[in-house]
């Protein structure tokens, strides 16, 4: 019999490659989210530390110049926190988009894999039927031979 050939194998291979690329992009996007969240956490901790240092400094020296410097420094860090939050939001939306693309490519692959499996089952069933047909034909031939030999003896 003819060997099994899935005509859409090239398309399946291409879809598998795209799915792998989408999974890599999703992993990179998730890593970017984690880095952005770590940067945000570091900014929040630095701002809190600056506030604590400002309070300590005001207790020791109460001069206006130092107070203004710390105030400006804390404002700068608060702006950095806002920027970091925006970056986290952007990275999360990019990760959501990458997750959607990865899901779509996974579905595309599954569709072709299911079709391939269906074609494989049909092929094996056809092979089984052809084999059974050959076995039945051999049984008929043997039966005919036995009938011929019994006529010659009698």
Secondary structure, DSSP 8 states (H G I E B T S, - for coil): ------TTHHHHHHHHHHHHHHHHHHHHHHHHHHHHHHHHHHHHHHHHHHHHHHHHHHHH---HHHHHHHHHHHHHHHHHHHHHHHHHHHHHHHHHHHHHHHHHHHHHHHHHHHHHHHHHHHHHHHHHHHHHHHHHHHHHHHHHHHHHHHHHH-
